[in-house]
Amino acid sequence: MGALIFYTVIYFLGYFATHGFNLIAGRMLINRRIAGLVGVFFVAVFHGYKIINSPLPAGVDTDTAHALGYYVIFPVAIIVGVFLYITWQEKKDNDPL
C-alpha cells in the first residue's frame, strides 16, 4: 500500500510540475499525464535497481523477485492501468455521437 501511495505522489508531482511549466510558458508544451508517467517510470527504474542490488534484511522469507514485483511492478501497473482508463474515458467523451 505504501509503494502505491509513493508512486501516486511521484505521478502527481510530475503532473503538476508540468502543469506549472505549461502555465509559465503560456501554452501546452508537454503533455501533463505523460510527463507524470515518465516520472513514475524513472523512479521505478531506480527503485528496482536499489532493490536488486541491496541485500535482503535478515529474517525475511521472500526473495528479490517477490520484492521487486510487490514494491515496483504492481504499483506501476496499477498507475498505468488508471492512466489508460482515464485516457480512454477522455477520448470516449470527446467523440461526437
Contacts in CASP RR format, 6 or more apart in sequence:
PFRMAT RR
TARGET T0000
AUTHOR 0000-0000-0000
METHOD contacts of the structure
MODEL  1
MGALIFYTVIYFLGYFATHGFNLIAGRMLINRRIAGLVGVFFVAVFHGYK
IINSPLPAGVDTDTAHALGYYVIFPVAIIVGVFLYITWQEKKDNDPL
3 70 0 8 1.000
3 71 0 8 1.000
3 72 0 8 1.000
3 74 0 8 1.000
3 75 0 8 1.000
4 74 0 8 1.000
4 75 0 8 1.000
4 78 0 8 1.000
4 79 0 8 1.000
6 75 0 8 1.000
7 40 0 8 1.000
7 43 0 8 1.000
7 44 0 8 1.000
7 75 0 8 1.000
7 76 0 8 1.000
7 79 0 8 1.000
8 75 0 8 1.000
8 79 0 8 1.000
10 36 0 8 1.000
10 39 0 8 1.000
10 40 0 8 1.000
10 43 0 8 1.000
11 36 0 8 1.000
11 37 0 8 1.000
11 39 0 8 1.000
11 40 0 8 1.000
11 79 0 8 1.000
12 36 0 8 1.000
13 36 0 8 1.000
14 32 0 8 1.000
14 35 0 8 1.000
14 36 0 8 1.000
14 39 0 8 1.000
15 32 0 8 1.000
15 33 0 8 1.000
15 35 0 8 1.000
15 36 0 8 1.000
16 32 0 8 1.000
17 35 0 8 1.000
18 30 0 8 1.000
18 31 0 8 1.000
18 32 0 8 1.000
18 35 0 8 1.000
18 36 0 8 1.000
19 32 0 8 1.000
21 29 0 8 1.000
21 30 0 8 1.000
22 28 0 8 1.000
22 29 0 8 1.000
22 30 0 8 1.000
22 32 0 8 1.000
33 83 0 8 1.000
33 86 0 8 1.000
33 87 0 8 1.000
37 79 0 8 1.000
37 80 0 8 1.000
37 83 0 8 1.000
40 76 0 8 1.000
40 79 0 8 1.000
41 76 0 8 1.000
44 72 0 8 1.000
44 76 0 8 1.000
47 71 0 8 1.000
47 72 0 8 1.000
48 68 0 8 1.000
48 71 0 8 1.000
48 72 0 8 1.000
51 64 0 8 1.000
51 67 0 8 1.000
51 68 0 8 1.000
51 71 0 8 1.000
51 72 0 8 1.000
52 64 0 8 1.000
52 68 0 8 1.000
56 62 0 8 1.000
56 63 0 8 1.000
56 64 0 8 1.000
56 67 0 8 1.000
END
